[in-house]
Amino acid sequence: MTGSTAARTLSVKDARGFQHANDEYYYRPLVSGKELFTYVAHVPPGGGVPPDAEEAKLFELSLFMIDGELVAILDHDEFQIRPGEALHVARGVAFGVRNETQRSASFILSFAPPPRSGTIDEMMESARSRGRRVYEPAEFDRVIGETTFPLR
């Protein structure tokens, strides 16, 4: 990260990340504040994360697709989302994604309010303590597979 206390920058290519759960969904936290949390998610071919009705009660989400294609799931509705498309997910609407293609997909996801994970460093430590492997930036090429995402 660079910048002053009030403004910091972190390049995606320099961000560490980890696997969401026991699934094929990986993310790299970029911004963690009092009112907002943003990460870049990567979903390899065949990967995804199912909708979670309990988690949906906690957050409003904003998604911006940057590479590949995914099936977005909002409650029980499913539709394709492609690069350059944005999606708003209201609080209370269960959200999930599924990659049915042969290449990785990447998107930016923002949460409001942020999860109660604290700083990005605290989030990484929490992931480690739950048995998740924290991946260094250079490892993401192997983890997420083929993509045209330019900021890896």
Helices and strands as residue ranges (DSSP letters): E 2-3, E 8-9, G 12-14, E 17-19, E 26-32, E 37-43, E 48-49, H 53-56, E 60-67, E 70-74, E 77-81, E 86-89, E 95-98, E 105-112, H 120-129, E 134-135, G 137-139, H 140-144
